[in-house]
Amino acid sequence: MLQPIARGVACVIASLAVAVHAAPPVAVAPLVSEQTVFVAQIDLTQIDLPDAAEWLQATLQRNGLPDDLMQQMAMPMNASAARGQAYVDALRAAGVERAAVVLDIEADLPAVHLAIAMPMPKDVAAVRRAARPLGDVTVGDLFVLTLPGDASVKDRRPAARDDLLKPLAANPDAAAAFAGGITDELREAIDARPRDPQVRETWMATVRNARDIRSATGAIDTKGGAEGGKPHVVARVEFTTPAAAAKVLAGPDGGGNPGPARMNGAEVQAFRSIIEAMRPRVEGATISVDAKAEDIDRLVKAAIPALQQARLAANRVKSASNLRQLMLCAMLYANDNQGMPFGGLNDLQKYLGGPRGGNLSPVMTNPSRPELKANGYTYVHPGVDKISAIKNPSERLAIYEAGDFGDGVNVGFWDGHVEFITDKQQFQKMLDLAENPPQP
């Protein structure tokens, strides 16, 4: 989930170019309440997302991103940039030069309310067409896009949130300025809310971590655009205590919690490298960053190992999903064939929506080894006439990822479950048992 967000943020950072004129900021005070946690002002005249994607890709390649990973990222990145720019161009064609983003959350998590505010467009119908499926309401002189069916913006009670509004006012000419913060009342409500198994723990972990942030402010600017220009990012985060600030910088090994998922050794090192590349300045409970072009270059270089780790992790999850589907197909085949195990992976094609012959289903391709095509997974026949005769099916290997063992391999077992095996000797024992099953 985090990789697409990072690509989008990087595109926006990279796309900023010097505007011919600066449109006045959007007056968002009527939309800011005690539940508001983030506000941003964006000058649409300074946004060029296709140039951003080109700049980012050149920066990644210059800093050593492998060609195969660059090719994997480039197509969706360029497509996202084109779609985003079409939306920006539609707003500008309708007479909108500035927009503001306001994000509210409720104590009864995970209710989230998003508002994209702008002065009343010259062509409201064109904005509505471009913004589908978002809804819209009018608040005073503002035209506000909202999530479908969310009319809560009409009921907001404005609050004097100088912690959010003053930082925006201090950067009126920036291509983008932002401010975030949680009120003491909302923080207490978050703390008091009991853990609910029905609420996604990933979301809860993110919000509970954010509760330690008193305020976050910053601005993004450039000098000359994407070709000769250099993005310049300034950010300042104030935590509730110096210990909370230190916890973030320490990372997972030092008691910090940069994300909801556990990190392996390589991911921990990548996280630490990124923190070091940012060269944060720490003053008590405040962390600030002033990233110029050379700093961003260094940050991208430090982030490349993290991107590689993210790709490996995503491929591992996708491959495990493929194996689960293949094992399900194995059970379906047995049901259709008097309990017999399938003879080869090609026998499962019809259960994946494709006829016999050829590698027609992406499920048959190992995402970690796409060059192997139809040979990305290896099947070991159980050596029995009926799958019901397989002893200890939860321990009997059926299908595994082809190729080098590396950091581990996904394995599908005859009871249908899938495991990622990191012990090479353990895997070899499983393979030996599968290839040389005990005789009845």
N, C-alpha and C positions, 0 to 999 in steps of 0.2 A: 504494500500500500504506500510506503514511504517514497519509492523511486519515482513514480509519476509526479508526485508533489514536488520533489527536488528538481525534476526536469522543468516543470512549469515555472517555479520560482526563478531558476537560473535563466530561463528564457526572458522573463520580465526584466531581471537585473541587466541582462546583456543587451536588451533592445532599446535602452533609453538613449535618445538622441536630443541634441539641443533644439528647443522649440523656437519657432519664429516669433512667437509671442506667448505670454503666459496668461491663460484663462483664470478668472478668479476662482478661488476654492469654493467647493460646495458647502453651503451653510447647513451642517448636519446636526447642530445642537438639538433641534426638536426630536431627533431620533435616538439620542443618547440617553440611556437610563441607568439605573443601579445594576441592571443585569448585563449591561454592555461590557464585553471583555476585549474587543478589538475594533479599531477604526482606522481606515486608510484613505488617503486622498491620492488620486491618480490623474495625471495630466495626459489625456489620450493623444494629444498632439505630439507627444514624445515617445509613442509606442510604435515599434516596428518589429514584430515578432519573427518574421522570416529572417531578417538580418540578425536577430538575436540568436536564432538556431544556428545560423552559419557561423557566427562569432564563437558560440559555445563549442561547436564541433571542432573548429580550428584550434581552440584553446585546449580541448581534450586531446586531440591528436598531437599537438605540439608537446604536451606533457606526458606522452607515452601510453595513451589508452590503446589497447590492442585493436587491430583492424577488425577482427571478428565481432568484438563487443561494440565497436563504433558502428559497424554496419547494422547490428541488431538494434541500436538505439536511434540511428539516423532517420529511418523511415517513419516510425511513430512520432518522433520529435518534430520532423518537418510537417507531418500531417496535422499535428496539434497546433503548431505555429500558424499554419495556413488557416485552420478553422478559427483560431483566436483572432487573427488579424482581420478575417472577414467580419467578425462580430464588431471589432473596434472600428473598422471602416464604415460599417452600417450605422453605428452610433454617430460617428463624425459626419456622415452624410446627412443625418437627421438633425444636425446642428449641435450635437453634444460634444463639448471639448474637455469637460471634467466630469469625473464620477467619484463617488465615495462608497466605500464598503463598510457596513456596520454589522457586527456579529454579536448576538446576545445568546446567553444560555440561561436556563432556569435551574433553580435549586433541585427541582424534581427531574434530575438528569434521566435520559440524555436529550431533553428537548432543546433544540437549537433553532435560532431564528436568524436568517440572513436577509439583509436589506442592501440593495445596490441603488444608491440615490444619485439623482442628477437634476439639473434645472429642467424645466418643462421643455421637451424636445419640440423642434419645429414640425417634425413629422412623427407623431405618436404611433401611428399605424406601422410605420417602418420599424420602429424600435420594438414593438410587440412581435412583429414577424421574426426579427432577428433573435429575440430573447426567448422564443418558445423552447420549453414548455413553462417558463417562469410566468407567474402572475404579476399584477401590478396594482398599486393604489396611489392615490394622491394625498400628500401631507403638506398642507400649506402651499408653497410655491414649488415643492419638490415632486418629481415623478419618481416613484420607488418600485423597483423590481423585487419580488419576493419569491420564496419557494412556493410551488403550486399549493393552493389552498390555505396558505398562511396569511391571515389578515391581522395578526397580532400587532403589527407595526402601528395600526390605527389606535391601538389601546395603550401604547407606551406612555409612561409618565416621565417626561424629560427631567433629568437630574443635572445638577451643576458638577460636571465631571471635568474639572480643570486638569486632572491627571491625563486625560485623553485629548482634550481640545487644545490646550496650550502648546504641546509639542507640534501639533499640526500647524497651528498658527505661526510657529517659529520657523517653519520651512515652507513658505508659500510658493517658492519658485522651484522647488524640487520636483523632479519627474514623478517621484512617489514619496510620500511620507506616511508613517504609520505610528500608532500608539496602542498599547494594550495594557490592561490591568484588571485586577479583581478587587472589588470592594470588600471591606472587612465582613459585612453582612453576608455576602455571597460566599466568601471563604468559610465562614462559620457554618453556613447551611450545607456546603459540600462536605465539611468534616462530620457533620451530624448525620448525614444521610447514611443509613446502613447499607452494607454491601448486598446487592440483589443479584442472584444467579441469572435472572432474566435480562439483566443489563450487561452488555458486552464489557468484559473485564478490560479489554484493550482500551476502550474509550474511558472507562473509569480510571485506569492507571494514568492515562494522559492528563486527565483533568486534575487528579489528585497531585500529580507532579507539578502542574502549573499553579497550584494553590500557593507554592512557595515564591511565586513571582509577584512582587508588589506592582511593578510597572515595567514596560518594555517600550522603548521609543527608538525611532531612527528615520533615516531618509536615504534615498537613492538618487544619484545624479551622475552625469557624465560630462566629459569635456571633448566634444567633437563627434560623438556618435560611434556606431559599431565598427566603421572601417578604421579611422584614425583615432577614434575616441576611446576613452577608458572609463569603464564603470567605476563609481566611487560610492562605497557603502559605509554609512556611519550608523552604529547601533549602540544602545545603552540599556542594560537590564538591571533593575534594582530588585534584590531579593528581600525576603522578610528578615533574614538574619545573615551575618557573615558566614555562618556554618552552612546555610543553604546554598550560598554562592560557591563555597569551597567544594561542596558535595557534587555540584554539576561539573566543575573543572576536574575533579578527581576521577570521574568516570566510574565504570562498573567495579573495577578492582579496588577503588577507594571508597566504596559505599554509595557512589552516585547511581542514578538510574536513568540513562538516556533514552530508554525505550522499554516497552512492555515485554519484549522477548529476550531470552537469555542470549548472551554473546559468546562465541567461541574465541580462542586466543587471537586468531587473525583479525576478527572483527574488533576486539578490544584494542589491538594495536592500531588499526585503521582509525578508530574513534580518537585515540590519543594523538595521532598524527594530525588529524583535522583540527583538534583543539590547539595544538602547538602552532600550526600554520596560520591560525587566525590571530595569533599574538595578542590575546586579550589583556587589557589592563584592569587590574583588580584594586579597588579601593573600598575596603570594608565589605559591605553587602552589595556593592555595585560592580558589575562587569561591563566594560565598554570595548568596542571594536571600531577601528578606523581603517577600513580596507581599501587601499588604492589598487591600481592595476597590477602592480607586481605582487601585492598580497593575494589578490584573487587568483593570479597565476599559480602561486604557491599553494593556495587552498585547493584548487582544482587538482594539482599534482598529488596532494595528500589524499584527496577523496577518491582517486582512481582505484586503489586497493579495496576501498569500501564498495565501490560500484561492482568490482569483480566478485567480491564476496556476496553481494546482494544477488547478482546474476546466478552464482552457484547455488545459493539457497533457494531462489525461485525455481531453478531447473530441478533441484532435488525434490521440492514439493510437487511440481508438475509431474515428474517421473513417478513418484509414489502414487499419485492419482491415476496415472496410466496403468500402473501395475494392479491397483485395486479393480479397475474396470476389466482388465484382462482376466483376473482371477474370478470375477463375477461371470464373465463370459465362459470361463472354464466350467463353472457349475451349471450354467445353462446348457452347454454342450453335453455334459454328462446326463442331464435330465432328458435331453432329446435322444440320447443314444444308449439307453439301458445301463447308465452308470459308467460307461467307458470314459477313460481320460482321452483328451484330444491328442491327435498325432503330431501336430505341429501348429505354430502360431497362425499359419494361414487358415487353419480350420475355424478360427474365431472371427474372421472377417465379417461373416454375415450377421453376427451379433453386434457388430459395431457400425452397421449400416452400409457395409460394402460387400460386394460379391467375392468369391474366392479368386485368388490371383492378383498380384500387385499389392503395393503398399498404399491402399486407398484411404486408410484412416490415420489421422495424426496420433491417435492413441498407440499405434504400433511403432512410433518413432520416439527414441530416447532423446529428450531435449538437451541433455548434457553431451550427447554424441550425435548430433544431427547428420554428420558426414557418413555415419554407418547406415543411414536410411532404414531399410527393412530389417537390418541385422543389429538394431540397437538393443534388443533384449534376447536373452538366451533361455530356451526352455529345456528342462530336464524331465524326460518321461519317467513316471513313477515306477515303471516295471511291473505293473499289475494290470489285470483286465478290468477291474472295477475300482473306482476311487474309494469306495467304502472299505476296501482292503488295505488302504494305506494306514500304517501304524503311526500313531502320534502325528496327525496331520499338521498340528500347530508348530511342529519342529521340522517338518519335511519341506525343504526348498523345492519350489516349482519353477519360478521364473526369476531371473535376476538381470541387472544391467550389464551389458557387454562392455568390454574395454578394460583399461587399467583400474586397479582397486582405488588408487588415490587416497582421499580422506575417508572413503567408505563407499558402500554400494547398497542400493535399495534392493530388497528381496521380497518376493511374494511367496507365501506359504500355502499349503494345500487346504488349510482351514479358511483361507480368504484374506487373512490379515497381511500387512506389509510392514517391514521393519527396515530402518537404515542401520546397517551393520558397520561399525567402525573398527572392530578387531579383526585383522586379516586372518589370524589363525582360527578364530571362531568361524569365520566365513568359509575357510578351507575345509574345516570339519563338516560344516553343513553341506558343502558341495560334494565331498567324498561320500557322505551318507546318502545323498540324493542319487549319485551316479552308481553307487554300489550298495543298494538297499539290502537289509537282512532278508534272507530267504525264509519263507514260512515253514 
